[in-house]
Amino acid sequence: LAQRGYFKDSSFVNYLKYLLYWKKPEYAKFLKYPQSLFFLDLLQYEHFRRELVNVPCAKFIDEQQLLHWQYYSSRRRKVAMPPGQQQTS
Protein backbone atom coordinates (compact mmCIF):
# COMPACT_ATOMS: atom_id res chain seq x y z
CA LEU A 1 0.00 0.00 0.00
CA ALA A 2 2.79 2.41 0.90
CA GLN A 3 4.78 1.74 -2.25
CA ARG A 4 1.69 2.31 -4.40
CA GLY A 5 0.97 5.68 -2.81
CA TYR A 6 -2.19 4.85 -0.88
CA PHE A 7 -0.85 6.47 2.29
CA LYS A 8 -0.56 9.83 0.49
CA ASP A 9 -4.29 9.78 -0.30
CA SER A 10 -6.19 11.67 2.41
CA SER A 11 -9.32 9.58 1.74
CA PHE A 12 -7.39 6.41 2.48
CA VAL A 13 -5.86 7.92 5.63
CA ASN A 14 -9.38 8.83 6.78
CA TYR A 15 -10.43 5.25 6.09
CA LEU A 16 -7.61 4.06 8.37
CA LYS A 17 -9.03 6.31 11.10
CA TYR A 18 -12.49 4.89 10.50
CA LEU A 19 -11.16 1.35 10.94
CA LEU A 20 -10.25 2.13 14.56
CA TYR A 21 -13.75 1.00 15.54
CA TRP A 22 -12.31 -2.54 15.36
CA LYS A 23 -10.58 -1.79 18.67
CA LYS A 24 -13.91 -1.85 20.47
CA PRO A 25 -14.37 -5.17 22.30
CA GLU A 26 -17.63 -5.97 20.53
CA TYR A 27 -15.72 -6.00 17.22
CA ALA A 28 -12.22 -7.02 18.32
CA LYS A 29 -13.46 -10.40 19.51
CA PHE A 30 -14.00 -11.38 15.86
CA LEU A 31 -10.43 -10.66 14.74
CA LYS A 32 -8.36 -13.65 13.74
CA TYR A 33 -5.14 -11.63 14.00
CA PRO A 34 -5.61 -9.17 16.89
CA GLN A 35 -2.04 -7.88 16.49
CA SER A 36 -3.36 -6.13 13.39
CA LEU A 37 -4.77 -3.52 15.78
CA PHE A 38 -1.22 -2.65 16.79
CA PHE A 39 -0.35 -1.95 13.16
CA LEU A 40 -3.59 -0.03 12.68
CA ASP A 41 -2.50 2.22 15.55
CA LEU A 42 0.91 2.72 13.95
CA LEU A 43 -0.69 3.59 10.62
CA GLN A 44 -2.34 6.58 12.27
CA TYR A 45 1.11 8.25 12.36
CA GLU A 46 2.32 9.95 9.20
CA HIS A 47 5.95 9.20 10.03
CA PHE A 48 5.26 5.45 10.17
CA ARG A 49 3.35 5.57 6.89
CA ARG A 50 6.25 7.41 5.24
CA GLU A 51 8.79 4.87 6.49
CA LEU A 52 6.84 1.96 5.01
CA VAL A 53 7.78 3.19 1.53
CA ASN A 54 11.33 2.04 2.30
CA VAL A 55 11.49 -1.58 1.20
CA PRO A 56 13.98 -2.62 3.93
CA CYS A 57 11.69 -1.20 6.62
CA ALA A 58 8.58 -2.94 5.26
CA LYS A 59 10.51 -6.18 4.79
CA PHE A 60 11.83 -6.05 8.38
CA ILE A 61 8.32 -5.60 9.77
CA ASP A 62 7.06 -8.45 7.59
CA GLU A 63 9.84 -10.78 8.74
CA GLN A 64 9.32 -9.92 12.41
CA GLN A 65 5.59 -10.58 12.15
CA LEU A 66 6.19 -13.95 10.49
CA LEU A 67 8.67 -14.91 13.21
CA HIS A 68 6.16 -13.89 15.86
CA TRP A 69 3.47 -16.09 14.32
CA GLN A 70 5.88 -18.98 13.91
CA TYR A 71 7.37 -19.04 17.40
CA TYR A 72 4.87 -17.33 19.68
CA SER A 73 1.99 -19.68 18.86
CA SER A 74 4.10 -22.82 19.33
CA ARG A 75 5.41 -21.56 22.70
CA ARG A 76 1.90 -20.63 23.75
CA ARG A 77 0.61 -24.13 22.98
CA LYS A 78 3.36 -25.62 25.16
CA VAL A 79 2.46 -23.32 28.06
CA ALA A 80 -1.24 -24.15 27.70
CA MET A 81 -0.65 -27.93 27.93
CA PRO A 82 -1.20 -29.56 31.32
CA PRO A 83 1.96 -30.78 33.10
CA GLY A 84 3.00 -34.25 31.99
CA GLN A 85 1.56 -33.82 28.51
CA GLN A 86 4.18 -31.40 27.24
CA GLN A 87 6.41 -32.68 24.49
CA THR A 88 10.14 -32.40 24.92
CA SER A 89 12.32 -31.24 22.07
C-alpha positions in Angstrom: 0.0 0.0 0.0 2.8 2.4 0.9 4.8 1.7 -2.2 1.7 2.3 -4.4 1.0 5.7 -2.8 -2.2 4.9 -0.9 -0.8 6.5 2.3 -0.6 9.8 0.5 -4.3 9.8 -0.3 -6.2 11.7 2.4 -9.3 9.6 1.7 -7.4 6.4 2.5 -5.9 7.9 5.6 -9.4 8.8 6.8 -10.4 5.3 6.1 -7.6 4.1 8.4 -9.0 6.3 11.1 -12.5 4.9 10.5 -11.2 1.4 10.9 -10.3 2.1 14.6 -13.7 1.0 15.5 -12.3 -2.5 15.4 -10.6 -1.8 18.7 -13.9 -1.8 20.5 -14.4 -5.2 22.3 -17.6 -6.0 20.5 -15.7 -6.0 17.2 -12.2 -7.0 18.3 -13.5 -10.4 19.5 -14.0 -11.4 15.9 -10.4 -10.7 14.7 -8.4 -13.6 13.7 -5.1 -11.6 14.0 -5.6 -9.2 16.9 -2.0 -7.9 16.5 -3.4 -6.1 13.4 -4.8 -3.5 15.8 -1.2 -2.7 16.8 -0.4 -2.0 13.2 -3.6 0.0 12.7 -2.5 2.2 15.6 0.9 2.7 13.9 -0.7 3.6 10.6 -2.3 6.6 12.3 1.1 8.2 12.4 2.3 9.9 9.2 5.9 9.2 10.0 5.3 5.4 10.2 3.3 5.6 6.9 6.2 7.4 5.2 8.8 4.9 6.5 6.8 2.0 5.0 7.8 3.2 1.5 11.3 2.0 2.3 11.5 -1.6 1.2 14.0 -2.6 3.9 11.7 -1.2 6.6 8.6 -2.9 5.3 10.5 -6.2 4.8 11.8 -6.0 8.4 8.3 -5.6 9.8 7.1 -8.4 7.6 9.8 -10.8 8.7 9.3 -9.9 12.4 5.6 -10.6 12.1 6.2 -13.9 10.5 8.7 -14.9 13.2 6.2 -13.9 15.9 3.5 -16.1 14.3 5.9 -19.0 13.9 7.4 -19.0 17.4 4.9 -17.3 19.7 2.0 -19.7 18.9 4.1 -22.8 19.3 5.4 -21.6 22.7 1.9 -20.6 23.8 0.6 -24.1 23.0 3.4 -25.6 25.2 2.5 -23.3 28.1 -1.2 -24.2 27.7 -0.7 -27.9 27.9 -1.2 -29.6 31.3 2.0 -30.8 33.1 3.0 -34.3 32.0 1.6 -33.8 28.5 4.2 -31.4 27.2 6.4 -32.7 24.5 10.1 -32.4 24.9 12.3 -31.2 22.1 
